[in-house]
Amino acid sequence: MTVDYRFIGSRIKEARKERNITQERLAELLDVSIGYVSQVERGVTKISLDLLGAISGILEKDLSYFVCEAGTGSPNYMISDLTKELNLLSEENRRIITSTVKAMLEEQN
């Protein structure tokens, strides 16, 4: 199974922003550079489990929040993030997306 580090990074960024912590502050707390935090959040750098555990503690999120569904082989891969984004759309745009997906599924079969 392949791990999607961009997915993990986006979860780190989301949790960091929820706690109103800057990349600079997170870097200070982790004793790493701001550039490193940025690279982790963009999925450019593979993060160690130890560092992810430290981030989990600082951001007060369970470790599973960052890694669950991060495996591209997972059947629920990115479903929760997609659902969250869909909920931000207007009702009309959700209908358009639904129609598009249905058309794609019909074409696929």
C-alpha positions in Angstrom: 0.0 0.0 0.0 1.3 3.4 -0.9 1.0 6.3 1.6 -0.2 9.6 0.4 2.0 12.1 2.2 0.1 15.0 0.6 -3.0 13.8 2.4 -1.2 13.6 5.7 0.3 17.0 5.1 -3.1 18.5 4.4 -4.5 17.1 7.6 -1.6 18.6 9.5 -2.2 22.0 7.9 -5.9 21.8 8.6 -5.4 20.9 12.3 -2.7 23.5 12.7 -5.0 26.2 11.3 -7.9 25.0 13.6 -5.6 25.6 16.6 -4.5 29.0 15.2 -0.9 27.9 15.2 1.5 29.3 12.5 4.0 27.2 10.7 6.7 29.2 12.4 5.3 28.4 15.9 4.8 24.7 15.0 8.4 24.6 13.7 9.6 26.1 17.0 7.7 23.6 19.1 9.1 20.7 17.0 12.6 22.2 16.8 12.6 22.0 13.0 12.8 24.7 10.3 9.7 26.5 8.9 10.7 25.2 5.5 10.5 21.6 6.8 7.0 22.2 8.2 6.0 23.7 4.8 7.4 20.7 2.9 5.6 18.2 5.2 2.3 20.1 4.8 2.7 20.0 1.0 3.7 16.3 1.1 7.1 17.0 -0.4 8.9 15.4 2.6 8.0 12.1 4.2 7.4 12.6 7.8 8.7 10.2 10.5 6.2 8.5 12.8 8.0 10.1 15.8 7.6 13.6 14.4 4.0 12.9 13.5 3.4 11.7 17.1 4.8 15.0 18.3 2.6 17.0 16.0 -0.4 14.9 17.1 0.3 16.0 20.7 0.8 19.7 19.9 -2.3 19.9 17.7 -4.3 17.8 20.1 -5.4 15.3 17.5 -5.3 11.6 17.7 -2.6 10.1 15.5 -5.2 8.2 13.5 -6.6 11.6 12.3 -3.5 12.1 10.3 -2.9 8.6 9.0 -6.3 6.9 8.6 -7.4 6.8 5.0 -3.9 8.1 3.9 -3.2 4.8 2.2 -4.1 4.9 -1.4 -5.3 1.3 -1.1 -7.9 2.2 1.5 -11.5 2.0 0.2 -12.3 5.3 1.9 -9.3 7.1 0.6 -10.0 10.8 0.7 -13.8 10.3 1.0 -14.1 12.3 4.2 -12.1 15.2 2.6 -14.3 15.1 -0.5 -17.5 15.1 1.6 -16.2 18.1 3.6 -15.5 20.0 0.3 -18.9 19.0 -1.2 -20.7 20.4 1.9 -19.1 23.8 1.2 -20.8 23.9 -2.3 -24.2 25.4 -3.0 -27.1 23.1 -3.4 -27.1 23.7 -7.1 -23.4 22.9 -7.5 -23.9 19.7 -5.5 -26.6 18.7 -7.9 -24.3 19.3 -10.8 -21.5 17.2 -9.2 -24.0 14.4 -8.5 -25.2 14.4 -12.1 -21.7 14.4 -13.4 -20.7 11.5 -11.2 -23.7 9.5 -12.2 -22.9 10.1 -15.9 -19.3 9.0 -15.3 -20.5 5.8 -13.6 -22.9 5.0 -16.4 -20.1 5.6 -19.0 -17.8 3.4 -17.0 -20.2 0.5 -17.0 
